[in-house]
Amino acid sequence: MSNIKESLIERLEKGVVLVAEGYIFELERRGYLKAGPFVPEVVLEHPEAVKELHYEFLMAGSDVIVACTYYAHRSKLKAIDKEDRLEELNLKSISLAQEVAQKDGALVAGNLSNTWEFNHNDPTESGKIVRSIFEEQVDWASRGNADFIIAETFSHLGEASIALEVIKDAGFPAVITFTTVHEKSCDGYSWEEACRILEKNGADVVGLNCGRGPETLMPIVQRVRDNVKGHVAVLPVPYRTTPKEPCFFDLRLENSKNAFPVALDPFLLTRFEMADFTVKARDMGVNYIGICCGAGPHHVRAMAEALGRKVPASKYSPDINLHPVFGDQDAKKQHYVECLLGPNVPIGLNST
Ligand SMILES: [Zn+2]
């Protein structure tokens, strides 16, 4: 690690920046956060759990530690009657991210999200509320010395544009991403057009995150790539979305109930599928690649390794050849193989 950290833009100019997100989903899965409101109170109540997850993603190869401030804005905190802890939560989040990032020279990103306050039928008045929410969060990220700011999961170009203005006014590089539930934004723009406008207005990285799995997100990413000049981001959810159920909101269980948000497990993609996605995105010319809600460190490590990287957690990457039943001849205990699998059973490995 050098004393001078390379900036986001310097890293993007050299190659792919890998970004693990999805903290809210993973901390919910670990029992530290309530599904529904999805507000990261965990930062105040169990900071060690947030730090641990940051560390796991860092070891797995994330180049960026994202402060856990998704949905940690005034509107959400007000909804759970914790507005008085808002500043403390934001400052603590950024300092936890800094503490972990310093171990490995990773970048620290401040994090803004959609506010659920923007109304495209009344952009002026609703925009004022959104702007004040973003201004205070960017100020806290700035006080915590963030390297850049991510503003994400927007359904409206209008709201994304306010985030961009606030971030640029504060002098930060801006990564702005939309969530593509439908084919167009709620204020009527195609995703490629919305990204092109943000880029023209000064966004350093534009693209798409959350909502869709790789299969249904990549065709839209291709259109964005074809329509903007600069850096493009893609961070899908690791779920098996399909043309019939393109967004994870659409996924249905066998009993027709919604899988989102807490029964998505049967749709989870393997690490190998996320590794394949990573290579495809890179080959498409996308250089800010990541993973959103549903991400586990095993996905992130496989994505890093697919890019040819050896990361700290590679020390524990699979070696199924050492397994006593599925391993190679030296490791295999033949009498167990016959007992557990039957004689002459061909074994197909998926160990790479
Ligand atoms: Zn997400």
Boltz pocket constraint, residues with backbone or C-beta under 6 A from the ligand:
constraints:
  - pocket:
      binder: B
      contacts: [[A, 22], [A, 209], [A, 210], [A, 211], [A, 237], [A, 292], [A, 293]]
      max_distance: 6.0
